[in-house]
Amino acid sequence: MTTALPSLSALENATEFQPRHIGIDAADEAHMLSVIGEASRRALIDGIVPRSIARSQPMDLPAATTEAGALAELKAIASKNRVLKSFIGQGYYGTHTPGVILRNILENPAWYTAYTPYQAEISQGRMEALVNFQTMVCDLTAMPIANASMLDEATAAAEAMTLAKRSVKSKSNRFIVAGDAHPQTIEVIQTRAEPLGIEVVLANSLTEWNDALDGDYFAVLAQYPATSGRIDDLKADADKAHARSAAFIAAADLLALTLITPPGEWGADIVVGSTQRFGMPMGAGGPHAAFMACRDEFKRSLPGRLVGVSVDVHGKPAYRLALQTREQHIRREKATSNICTAQVLPAVIASMYAVYHGPEGLTRIAQRVAAYTAILARGLKALGAPLREHGAFDTLSLHTGAATEKIAARAVSMGANLRIYFKEYLCISLDETTTRADVELLWKIFAAEGQPLPTFADYADAGVEPLIPAALQRTSAFMTHPVFNTHHSETGMLRYIRQLSDKDLALDRTMIPLGSCTMKLNATSEMIPITWPEFAHVHPFAPADQLRGYAELDEQLRAWLCQATGYAGISLQPNAGSQGEYAGLLAIRGWHQAQGQGHRNICLIPSSAHGTNPASAQMVGMQVVVTACDANGNVDMADLKAKCEQHADKLACVMITYPSTHGVFETQVKELCQLVHQHGGRVYVDGANMNALVGVAAPGEFGGDVSHLNLHKTFCIPHGGGGPGVGPVCVVEDLVPYLPGHATAGVPGGVGAVSAAPLGNAAVLPISWMYIRMMGPDGLKAATETAILSANYISARLKGHYPTLYASANGHVAHECILDLRGFKETSGVMAEDVAKRLIDYGFHAPTLSFPVPNTLMVEPTESETLAELDRFIDAMIAIREEIRQIEAGTWPQDDNPLKHAPHTAENLLAADWDRAYSREAAAFPVPALRRAKYWSPVGRVDNVYGDRNLFCSCVPVSELAS
Ligand SMILES: *Cc1c(COP(=O)(O)O)cnc(C)c1O
């Protein structure tokens, strides 16, 4: 007899993904526990997570399945979406993602696993791509300055409204919106305006528009071209606004701007829009990069991130995030906006699309769209279709009256989605993907039984007149910079993309131990589904029966996240954590109003809170009152109690982060929640630290009323170099009616829309679905516990070298630890920033620098790192401590040592004159392993002050920076 095979269930190995996601195995764990001084993982966790908040029951989630099994299950869900040819338009268009960009950026971890470029030296590649993005937007809109992405067109329009409010002289409270702006944009503007007391005036006819422009207002917004396709000359309207010291905002289409007069040339003050049709699939609404450009006078209050050009210590040009970098952390409730995570990866893709096609390629694409549109219009007219006569680029509108529904249904039966507009109109939008066959199909839809169809033969191959009004044809050049006129061969493009990513450090090369930001594995199997056509090529406003796959994905993911958080209801609409905060505070506000307590507007926030918290509170019209933290880093309960009592009549809520941003599980959190409730307030628990809670404790159970999650932190969506994110808002039962709705998409109720699309960044939701499905409840809990184990291992091993600032009574931390470097200033002149830069020479991305405590490093290793990588990091930190000792001992002067001069570039080290107090070897190869594998920083330390004084934010000829 042969030996029996192992059991079938062992061989089927349904939990195969757990050890792939979690980098620590049983032997590693035993070793780490011995270093920490605990007998078991159970004992460690029980000593850290307060008994009072431990979950009552395990999460009720499906058991883990294999990578192949999860993919097959998700494929079945995806195939419930129906991919029809979309002519809906309304801000979302078909586009061809160039293969070289699809494979080498969207599907390439060197790009998608990068972090937000706070550490300038290791982010030069993605910042160059973002400067290209800014330059492209400036050129196409003819505006002097543009930021590096907004969350979507609708929120960008809302941000433009508040930017205008802050910036113009007019004291009016009225904001005029052209009724033919995209409906989702109008809806988001209305949501944003209400808590701020801004009156939105919708102008639904030419008379209403002209009357409104003659009245009183601080700004006006028009869509250009309008959502119906119409193109109007808006110069006189902009002049009118300026005569009233008001601002004119244009929501514009970048592809159209290659052919029509850019808003900057007719007087727009702010231009917003989406870059979706520059290579990002529709994805049921996102992620896509929106943009905002403005006049020079407004630049210092421009929301979002701005990449600028500065110089490094050697005087060479180098990129870095400008002034606005840590805006919310510096200005908090006075911040211009709460945007933190933006849409960097989609912005990089849009910029690369522009680099690859160049101005001529973009123009050809736009001209082809314009030509098809003109030919389609002529054919429709010949067929007797009720075409409305107006200037157009890509969109036609027809007054179909009572026949509207019938024609739209006929189109669907023939495989095409048309757009129903105001019940009695149909709109048809063409795009880059439109073919002759599509135009013929559209003719067929409008042809009567037996009516002969127009043919392309009528046009031979002669040029056709576009429908663009002659006076509005663009005459100015754009994108003349060499970067847009060089990389047009695929070889050239491939190498340009590679050359940029080689400059950067992302998760594909090193751990990124960023406290609060949770940089864990973004597994390939999780990423695969996002480009499946069933998910990628559907329009967010397609008929509901074509979006059944997304509906099921939404429903399952919400149910699972309810299990993970203990909440009763969730919306996936917010497209970043900051937007989840905003939506959550809107819910609290709406609930208070419904109780007849609308005057409650005080929001208590501990001093250690993330900057987005006060910034979000301000956006819903709440007044922020800061509460103190005690010497152990906990919320000062006495101070909180005093402030609750003092503001009892007006208390709306308190916003806490749990475990705290100091990296500890506060034992009194339940009491804290009760205290706030007793005073009539609600508790907002910032869920950015959920990676320490999943499976272990649930905020919805221990007293939280509202939380946001960051699916791009805890639930494995990659950071993409600073976005996209997903920030679901989670609430307890009585707040469920106050979750966001989306009237444009037919989702009723709630506090209104907070994003352009009903499911926000829908196309990246499969990533979190795959993660939960492959891990199962046990795997998720093991991940949380291992994240805590790894943080405590680092804290324990570094104890003798760098003290951990805050810990619980038993000396343990949560899933991150703050290393206290403040003493070194006195002994050696070394600052936390010097250690962060020196880590680059060792091949590491620095931990979170100076948040929440200045001059510290906050380390969050996550469960995904292996013991070998944790040790490599710890050994680097210890080696750096030894270097600091040499400064303390006087071997190296305080201003001439490897820390102060870090990071070292190859050019710097190979220079003929080396007159430093330390050797070139000590600079480059402080530990032997670096001789075999070395990351070279492409630039020396970047000068932030120079960059803020000289704000260059588009492609600048290097010669201008020479001085
Ligand atoms: C990341 C983070 C946020 C903001 O989330 P975004 O997705 O970047 O908008 C809020 N609070 C905390 C504690 C965070 O770490």
The ligand as a Gaussian input file, in Angstrom:
#p B3LYP/6-31G(d) Opt

LIG

0 1
 C       -5.102000      59.355000       5.649000
 C       -5.859000      59.936000       6.763000
 C       -6.974000      60.771000       6.546000
 C       -7.370000      61.305000       5.183000
 O       -7.661000      60.349000       4.238000
 P       -7.454000      60.626000       2.664000
 O       -7.895000      59.381000       2.051000
 O       -6.018000      60.923000       2.459000
 O       -8.299000      61.778000       2.290000
 C       -7.697000      61.176000       7.643000
 N       -7.334000      60.838000       8.890000
 C       -6.232000      60.070000       9.134000
 C       -5.853000      59.735000      10.562000
 C       -5.461000      59.609000       8.082000
 O       -4.363000      58.869000       8.314000

